[in-house]
Amino acid sequence: MNNIKARDMQVSEILSEISKLSTDEQKISILKEKYYDHTPLHRILKMSYCHTIVPMVPEGTPPFNANPDADGPNHSSLWEYIRIFPVIVRSAQSIKMRPIQIERMFIEMLEAIDPKESDIVCMAKDKLIEKEFKISSDVVKTAFPMLNILSSPEAPIEKTPDEIASDYINLAEHKKTQAKLLNQEAKDLIKKAKELANENA
């Protein structure tokens, strides 16, 4: 393992390595020093830890033909599928595609990569990395601030009493306008009804 370059390590291996470290300081240090440019790792962490990333494929692991030769040379690397990540989450690219196209590309990737990597991708999609590995969102945010991880929705800004009162007044004015229009419609209907009654008299 020590002879493998950091960029050549699988995401599943990196997460296992980091998870085994005893302190957050060690985890942050290793992530920053060894994996600062490991794009597949960054994509996995962003997808799992950032609440603004919304998956475009159903929850869970889809049925696919896993590559049984996990230790052989035939499986592909996640580096080869970087272009797929914007497709499987909500993006300018994915919203123009049909769901069946997205799911097909997702399954093709899962079938091509190491089964352990397929598991990691599915966990990241469902935001389960933190439950599986001892890596907190604070560790990820500190190690990779450029990922702009938003681990929880921003708290809504509370309105002042004056702003709420203003909203009520605007709503009341809107209701009054609607009432006037409805009243006029009612008068028109009554008028038509009387005209029809007079014609038939």
N, C-alpha and C positions, 0 to 999 in steps of 0.2 A: 504493500500500500504506500510506503514511504517513497517509492520510486515513481509513483504516479504524479504527474503535474496537477496542480490544483484545478486548472481549467478542464482537465480530462476526467475529473471525478464526477460520478453521478450525483444527482441531487439527493437521492435517498442515502448515499454514503455520507454526504456532507451533513445532512440533518441528524443522522445517527451519531456522527462524530461530535457535533456541537451539543447535542442533547446529553451526552455523557459527561461533559465538563461540569465541574462542581459549582462554579460561581458565574453570575451574569457578566462580571468583568472579564473573565476568561473567554466567555462566549463571544462577547462584543469584540474583543481583541483579535481572536482567530478569524472571525468573519471579516473584519476590516482589513487584516493583513494578508490573508490567504485568498479570500473569495470576493474581493472588491470588484472584480471584472467578470464574475461568473454569471453571465446573463440568464441562463436557464434558472439558476437558483433565485436570482432577483425576480424573475417573472412568477415563479412559484410562490415566493413569499408575498409579493404584491397581491397576487390573486387570493391568497388565503387570509391575509391579515388586514387588507384594506376594505372597509365596508362599502366604499363607492364602486368597487369592482363587482359587477353583476353577471353571473354566468348566463350563457345563452343555450346551454344544454341542460337537460333534466337532472335533478338531484340523484345521487347514487352512481353506481358503476354500471354502465350499459353493457349488454351482452356483446362480447367480442372474442375473437380467436387469439388468445394470448400466445406470444412467442415462447415456446417451451425451452428454447436454447438460450436460457438466461445468461449463461457464462460463456457462450460462444461468440464468434465474430459477426454473426448475422444480424443482431439487433442494431437499430439505429440509435443515435444519441439525440437527446433533447435539443442539442445545439442545431440539429438539422430541422427542427420543427419550431424555431423561434417565431416564424411567420404565422404559425397557427394560433398562437396565444391571443392576438387581437380578434380572431374569428370566434373563439369560444367564449368570449365575454362581450358585454355590450360595448360597441365602439362604432365609429363612423363607417367602418368596413362591414361589421356584422349586421347592422340594421338594414343593409341593402340586400342581404342574402336570405334565402328561404331556410327555415329551420331544418329541413331534411338535408340541405347542403352542408350546414354547419355540423350536424350530427355525423354525417358521413366522413367529413374531414377529421373530426374528433376521434372517431373510431379507427380510422386509418392510422392516425398517430399512435393510439394505444396499442394497436396490433404490431406496429413497427418497432417500438422501443422495448427496453427491458421490462418485464412484468413488474419489477419493484418500482420502476419509474412510472409505469401506468398507475400503480396504486397511489403514488405521490401526487400525480396530476389530479386524480379523482378526489383525493383528500383536500387538495388545495382549492379545487373548484367548489367543494362543499364547505370550505373554511374550517377544516378539521385538523390542520397541521399542528396547531397549538395544543389540541387535545391528545394528539399522538406523540408529540415530541416536547421535551422540556425546554421550549424556546418561547419566551414571552414576547408580546407585541412591543414592549419597551426595549427589549434587546434588539429586535429587528429595526425599530425606528432609530435607535442610537447608532447601530452599526452602519445602516444604509439610509441616512436622512434624505438622500436624493430620490428615494422611492416615494416619498411623500405619503407615508402610511397613515391613513385615518382609521383608527381602530374602533371608533364608535361615532355615531351620528352627532353632528354638532348640536348643542342644546338650542332649542328655539329661543329667539329673543322675545322676552316678555314685553307686552305693550304697557304703556303708562295708562292711568285712569283717564287722562284727557284723550289719549288716542282711542281707547275703547269707547268713550262717550261719543267721539267724532264718528266712529264706525256705526254706532247705534243711530245717530242722526242721519247719516247717509243712507242707512238701510231703511229708516222710517220714510225718508224722502222718496226712495225708490218704491216703497210700498204704496205711498200716496199717489205717485204717478201711475202705478199699475191699477190702483183703485179707480182713478179718474177714467182711465181707458176702458176698464170693465164696465163702469157706470154708463159711459157713452155707448158702449156696445149694447148694453141692456136697453137703453132708451131707443136705439135704432131698431132693435128686435121688436120692441113693443109697438113702435111706429109702423113697422112692416105688418105686424099682426093686425093692427087696427085697420090698415089700408086693405088688407085681404078680407077682413070681416065686412067692411063697408061695400066692397065689390060684390060680395055674395049676399048682401042684404036685399 
